[in-house]
Amino acid sequence: MIEGSCLCGGIRYEYDGEIGEISICHCSQCRKAHGSAFAAVSPVDAAKFRLLAGAELLKEYRSSPGKARVFCSRCGSPLYSAHDHLPEVKRLRLGTVDTPFTCDNVFHIFTDSKASWWDCDDGHPRYAQRKP
């Protein structure tokens, strides 16, 4: 069981599954949404994701048609995103995970739009856009 929470602790969740991939996204939307050089995310099965507390604190922002970015309305922590056409998948923001885990399937995407001040030459596969 993987557990996680937002910065203020008002939202807590659990995921009854494993983190099977880590996508390090360098697109400009993820950089702005996270205030960082990238966002580390993983697709998770929505049916295995359960809120334990703070459902009333969840807010969403539609950053593009058909995509919701879900965050804590109190502290601003991004928790996950979801595409309308894939309701069975949430893209969990891994910075909110509290449970230690490991994952060997790590890759960078949208490196064509990465921050000029960040070097992502860490040996993980890199893709100019989405992973093929």
C-alpha positions in Angstrom: 0.0 0.0 0.0 1.3 3.4 -1.0 0.2 6.4 1.1 0.6 10.1 0.4 -0.6 13.6 1.3 -0.4 17.2 0.4 1.9 19.7 2.1 -0.6 20.8 4.8 -1.7 17.2 5.4 -5.4 18.1 4.8 -5.6 15.6 1.9 -4.4 12.1 2.5 -4.7 9.1 0.1 -3.7 5.6 -0.4 -3.0 3.6 -3.5 -3.3 -0.2 -3.5 -0.8 -0.9 -6.3 2.7 -0.4 -7.3 4.5 2.5 -9.1 5.4 0.9 -12.4 6.9 3.9 -14.2 8.2 7.3 -13.4 7.7 9.9 -16.1 9.8 13.0 -15.6 7.9 15.6 -17.6 9.7 18.8 -18.8 6.8 20.4 -20.7 6.1 24.1 -19.9 2.7 23.3 -18.4 4.2 20.9 -15.8 7.1 23.3 -15.1 4.6 26.1 -14.4 2.2 23.9 -12.4 5.0 22.6 -10.2 7.2 25.7 -10.0 10.2 23.5 -10.9 12.2 22.1 -13.8 10.0 19.1 -14.2 7.1 17.0 -12.7 7.7 13.4 -11.6 4.5 11.5 -12.3 3.2 7.9 -12.6 0.0 6.6 -14.1 -2.0 4.7 -11.5 -5.3 2.7 -11.6 -8.0 5.1 -10.5 -10.0 2.2 -9.0 -7.1 1.5 -6.6 -6.7 5.1 -5.6 -8.7 6.1 -2.5 -8.9 9.4 -0.6 -8.7 9.0 3.1 -9.2 12.6 4.1 -9.7 16.0 2.5 -12.0 15.4 -0.5 -13.6 18.8 0.3 -10.1 20.4 -0.3 -9.6 19.1 -3.8 -9.9 21.7 -6.6 -9.1 21.3 -10.2 -7.7 23.5 -12.9 -8.4 22.7 -16.6 -5.0 23.5 -18.1 -6.1 22.2 -21.5 -9.2 20.8 -23.0 -10.0 17.4 -21.5 -7.3 17.5 -18.8 -7.8 18.4 -15.1 -5.0 19.2 -12.8 -6.1 18.4 -9.2 -4.6 20.1 -6.2 -5.1 21.1 -2.6 -7.1 24.3 -2.3 -5.4 25.1 1.1 -1.7 24.5 0.4 -1.6 24.3 -3.4 0.1 20.9 -3.6 -0.5 19.2 -7.0 -1.8 15.7 -6.4 -2.7 14.2 -9.8 -4.0 15.0 -13.2 -6.7 13.1 -15.1 -7.8 13.1 -18.8 -11.5 13.0 -19.5 -11.0 10.3 -22.1 -9.1 8.0 -19.6 -11.2 8.0 -16.5 -9.5 4.8 -15.3 -6.1 6.5 -15.0 -4.8 9.2 -12.6 -1.3 10.6 -13.2 -0.1 10.8 -9.6 2.4 13.5 -8.6 5.1 11.5 -6.9 6.3 14.3 -4.7 3.2 13.7 -2.6 4.0 10.1 -1.9 5.0 9.4 1.7 5.7 5.7 1.4 9.2 4.7 0.3 9.2 2.8 -3.0 11.6 2.0 -5.9 11.0 1.9 -9.6 13.5 1.2 -12.3 11.3 2.3 -15.2 12.2 6.0 -15.3 12.3 8.3 -18.3 12.2 12.0 -19.3 9.6 13.4 -21.7 9.2 16.7 -23.5 12.9 17.4 -23.2 12.6 19.7 -26.2 10.9 22.2 -23.9 13.0 21.6 -20.8 14.2 24.5 -18.6 17.4 25.9 -20.1 19.0 25.9 -16.7 18.4 22.2 -16.0 20.6 19.3 -17.2 18.6 16.1 -17.4 21.6 13.9 -18.5 21.2 11.3 -15.7 21.3 8.2 -17.8 17.6 7.7 -18.1 16.0 7.6 -21.5 15.0 11.0 -22.9 12.2 11.7 -25.4 11.8 15.0 -27.2 8.0 14.7 -26.9 5.9 11.8 -25.5 7.4 8.4 -25.1 6.7 6.4 -28.3 
